[in-house]
Amino acid sequence: MTAQLSDAHILIVDDDERIRGLLQKFLSRNGYWVTAARDAAHARRLLEGLEFDLMVLDVMMPGEDGISLTRGLRETLSMPILLLTAKSESNERILGLEAGADDYLSKPFEPKELVLRINAILRRVPKEAATDDPPKTMLLGDVRYDVTRGELWRGTDLVRLTATESALMRIFSNQPHSPVSRGKLVSDLGRDGGKAQERAVDVQITRLRRKIENDPKAPRYLQTVRGSGYMLAPD
């Protein structure tokens, strides 16, 4: 699903009614179409009948928590997920990224920062390619990457990529066999600099390797170049 940033449909999932109301009001004022869910079960019911461009998901909720919900949704959905985490819980952020979240924002936060994060994520979502574009592919062993459409295939099976994973593949495919520094990856993903964001990129690279490599612990195609960053090395 693709949408203009101003008319994207956002799903907010938070058990705090006050926060849900504030976020719904603020995002609506900024041009988004917003739906809110009170917990993971409510969110799953909404997802059965509606399509969303992005989910803003609180980690700490009664019942199923945000990390568990993220992990479950990633089995079938590539919709971007932005986690809201406690500022002091860095482990939550890493677990969330490993589960498939695209980004995180620590509480408390300024609503304007949430809008900036949402816009940055939505800009990374692959746009639908014109059907008459000639295919351009890269071979990565048993996997092929359609550069034109931003699609990753293993045989006849489409491999689901998150928005951030798709953005990483576009960055790497623009300069194959050339290292890209962690700092540049953070910048190209539209994130603030800093060691925390570089570590977040490391987690996303680890997830992407699981989808590309036969042996993610000994990567052949998405390599680490010591002192220089990461490099895509297609056949």
C-alpha positions in Angstrom: 0.0 0.0 0.0 1.3 3.5 -0.9 0.0 6.8 0.3 0.9 10.5 0.3 2.4 11.4 3.7 -0.5 13.8 4.3 -3.2 11.2 3.9 -1.5 8.1 5.4 -3.7 5.9 7.6 -2.0 5.5 11.0 -3.0 2.9 13.7 -2.2 3.9 17.2 -2.1 1.0 19.8 -1.8 2.1 23.4 -3.7 1.0 26.6 -3.6 4.6 28.0 -6.8 6.3 26.9 -5.4 9.8 27.5 -2.3 9.1 25.3 -4.5 7.5 22.6 -6.7 10.6 22.5 -3.9 13.1 22.5 -2.0 11.3 19.7 -5.2 10.8 17.6 -6.0 14.5 17.9 -2.5 15.7 17.1 -1.9 13.4 14.2 -5.3 14.2 12.7 -4.5 17.9 12.9 -1.3 17.1 10.9 -3.4 15.5 8.0 -3.2 11.9 8.9 -6.2 9.5 8.9 -6.0 7.9 12.4 -7.5 4.8 14.0 -6.8 3.8 17.6 -6.8 0.5 19.4 -6.7 -0.1 23.2 -4.6 -3.3 23.2 -3.0 -6.0 20.9 -6.3 -8.0 20.6 -8.2 -4.9 19.5 -5.4 -4.0 17.0 -5.5 -7.5 15.5 -9.3 -7.2 15.0 -8.9 -3.9 13.2 -6.1 -5.3 11.0 -8.4 -8.0 9.8 -10.7 -5.5 8.1 -8.6 -2.4 7.5 -5.4 -1.5 5.8 -2.9 0.9 7.4 0.2 2.6 6.2 2.0 2.6 9.6 1.4 1.5 13.2 2.5 3.5 16.3 2.7 0.8 19.0 3.3 1.1 22.8 5.6 -1.7 24.1 4.3 -1.9 27.6 0.6 -3.1 27.5 -1.4 -5.5 29.6 -1.9 -8.9 27.9 0.1 -9.2 24.8 2.9 -6.6 24.7 4.1 -4.6 21.8 7.2 -6.7 21.0 5.1 -9.9 20.9 2.6 -8.2 18.6 5.3 -6.9 16.3 6.8 -10.4 16.0 3.5 -11.9 15.3 2.5 -9.3 12.7 5.8 -9.7 10.9 4.8 -13.2 9.8 2.3 -11.8 7.4 2.6 -8.0 7.3 5.3 -5.6 6.1 3.5 -2.5 7.3 6.0 -0.1 9.1 5.9 -0.2 12.9 7.1 2.5 15.2 7.5 1.5 18.8 7.0 3.7 21.9 9.4 2.6 24.6 10.4 3.6 28.1 13.4 5.9 28.0 15.4 3.8 30.5 14.8 0.4 28.8 17.4 0.2 26.0 16.9 -3.6 25.9 13.2 -3.1 24.9 14.4 -1.1 21.9 16.8 -3.8 20.7 14.2 -6.5 21.2 11.7 -4.5 19.3 14.0 -4.0 16.3 14.9 -7.7 16.4 11.2 -8.5 16.3 10.8 -6.4 13.1 10.0 -2.8 14.2 11.3 -0.1 11.9 12.1 2.5 14.5 11.4 3.5 18.1 10.7 6.6 20.1 11.4 6.9 23.8 8.8 8.3 26.2 8.3 11.0 27.0 8.5 12.6 23.6 7.4 15.7 21.8 4.4 15.1 19.4 6.3 17.0 16.7 9.1 14.5 16.9 6.6 11.7 16.4 5.4 13.3 13.2 9.0 13.7 12.0 9.7 10.0 12.7 6.4 8.9 10.9 7.3 11.0 7.9 10.8 9.6 7.7 9.5 6.0 7.9 6.8 6.6 5.3 9.4 8.1 2.9 11.3 4.8 3.1 8.3 2.7 2.0 8.9 1.4 -1.5 6.7 3.1 -4.1 5.0 0.9 -6.7 7.0 0.8 -9.8 5.6 1.4 -13.3 4.7 -1.9 -14.9 6.5 -1.0 -18.2 9.9 -0.5 -16.4 12.5 -3.1 -17.6 13.4 -5.4 -14.7 16.8 -5.0 -13.2 17.9 -7.7 -10.8 20.8 -8.6 -8.6 21.5 -12.2 -7.8 22.5 -13.2 -4.2 22.9 -16.9 -4.4 19.4 -18.4 -4.2 17.9 -15.0 -3.7 17.3 -12.3 -6.4 16.6 -8.6 -5.7 14.4 -6.8 -8.2 16.0 -3.3 -8.1 13.2 -1.7 -10.1 10.4 -2.9 -7.8 12.3 -3.1 -4.6 11.3 -6.8 -4.2 13.3 -9.7 -2.8 12.6 -13.2 -4.1 13.7 -16.7 -3.1 12.7 -18.9 -6.0 9.0 -18.1 -6.6 8.4 -16.9 -3.0 8.3 -13.1 -2.3 10.4 -12.4 0.8 8.6 -9.8 3.0 10.8 -6.8 3.8 10.0 -4.1 6.4 10.2 -0.5 5.2 13.6 -0.1 6.8 14.9 -3.3 5.2 13.6 -2.2 1.8 15.4 1.2 2.3 18.6 -0.6 3.2 18.4 -2.8 0.0 17.9 0.3 -2.1 20.9 2.0 -0.5 23.2 -1.0 -1.0 21.9 -1.8 -4.5 22.8 1.8 -5.6 26.4 1.1 -4.9 27.1 -2.7 -5.0 30.6 -3.8 -4.0 31.2 -0.5 -2.3 31.2 -0.2 1.5 28.6 2.1 3.1 29.5 3.4 6.6 27.1 3.0 9.5 26.9 6.8 9.8 25.8 7.2 6.2 23.2 4.5 6.6 21.8 6.3 9.6 21.7 9.5 7.6 20.2 8.0 4.5 17.5 6.3 6.6 16.5 9.8 7.8 17.5 9.2 11.4 19.3 11.4 14.0 23.0 10.5 14.3 24.6 8.9 17.3 25.8 5.5 18.6 22.3 4.3 19.6 21.0 4.7 16.0 24.1 3.0 14.6 23.4 0.1 16.9 19.8 0.1 15.7 21.1 -0.2 12.1 23.3 -3.1 13.1 20.1 -4.9 14.4 18.3 -4.2 11.1 21.4 -5.6 9.1 21.2 -8.7 11.2 17.5 -9.2 10.4 18.2 -8.5 6.7 21.0 -11.1 6.6 18.5 -13.8 7.8 16.5 -13.1 4.7 19.4 -13.1 2.2 22.1 -15.4 3.5 22.2 -19.2 3.7 24.4 -18.8 6.8 23.7 -15.3 8.4 26.6 -15.8 10.8 29.0 -16.1 7.9 27.5 -13.6 5.4 28.5 -13.9 1.8 26.4 -11.2 0.2 25.8 -8.6 2.9 29.3 -8.3 4.2 30.9 -6.4 7.1 33.9 -4.4 5.9 36.1 -3.8 8.9 36.5 -0.1 9.6 34.3 0.9 6.6 30.7 -0.4 7.3 28.6 -2.8 5.3 28.7 -3.8 1.6 26.3 -5.7 -0.7 28.3 -8.1 -2.9 25.9 -9.7 -5.5 27.1 -12.5 -7.8 
